Amino acid sequence: MKTMKYVICVPDGCADEPHPDLGGRTPLEVASMPVLRALAARGTVGRAAVIPEGMPPGSDVGNLSLLGYDPAVHHTGRAPIEAASLGIRIRPDQVAFRCNLSTVAADTDHPEGIMPEGIMPEGIMPEGIMPEGIMKDFAGGHPSTEDAAKVIKALDEQLGSGVGAEVSFHPGVQYRHIMVAPESWAQANCVPPHDLTDSPAVWPTGPAGQKLSELMTASREVLEQFPELAANQIWLWGQGHQPQLPSFEQTYGVHAGMVTAVDLVRGLGVLTGMDVVSVEGATGWYDTNYEGKRDAAISALQSGTDLFVIHVEATDEAGHAGNVAEKIAALENWDARVLAGLIPALDAMGDWRLLMSPDHATPLLLKTHTSTTVPYLLVDSKVDGAGGEYTESGTAESEVVPGYELMSLLLQRT
Ligand SMILES: [Zn+2]
């Protein structure tokens, strides 16, 4: 007996706004996507609130929605999700922090440090660790994973478990690493470093702000031992407990797999018990291996997986770069290199349903994520929908569906 197959396509950050270079149209309106247009014409299009009101528009929140979990209930922070993708276990009495290798330059206008108004209550930081410097590069010059691992090892030996400290440092990918600390350290307001680019570096505040700032300051001496790297200190943020996510299979009754190059998304797959597949050449960049991801989906579905998530980061990266041509190219790659081959393969397997939706918008003009609603598409191989256009304008009048309800719509478990 043939069972229903489900595919979720996530072009990260693909939703956008009208752009002057495109004659006031969006990348989704301009890109040549014949396969997607045909799917939309026979499916159902609408608008989804993937980022619940009041929550940060991150890929962690948006993808949690798309996997069918209400972020307002289940989201505990970004770092513990990434820690899960690295196989790091966080005890209930611990929290994980994202530990960026970053470049903070001296602020020649404010050699004494500055106290940004409205953000830092006066007197909260003791002398010597006043907020200082300019966030030159939240990614510390993009060190290689191998070079960064040496730095993280040195940090752990000199400031972490190597000297019996309460914290430990764990290597991740490129500039993105993890620090594990006692749970009381979570009591801090930490600004994401990518929100500080070319601006004064606002150091952690709150009850644990001082400890974190001291550690960030101490890390400068360790980074001095690696003069070949552009990064000169760590930046701690995104802290949280390990979320207790109910298993996807127990929640929705289908066995799921996923492919992604992004550790944050991979971590959600790990935490919900999905089979997270690795694909060679999946880079998280424009040059990613689209066919490899498509084929990973097809072979997983052919060998018993019920539902498969294909996540591609390229659209989001193009949005952050403000690169109109690359954003359009990434959408056209979805059409020609994923959907064109995927649909016939699904047809050959039997009945199927498909959901396409980004996890948030990354408008080219803003170069950052927004909390706006995004277009979604649902297609059923046997039952035609009302049909429509899979674009921002084509779904503007639709009723808004909470992002975490899309899974039930896809599985028709409402
Ligand atoms: Zn992004």
Residues whose N, C-alpha, C, O or C-beta is under 5 A from the ligand:
A	BS01	ZN	D316
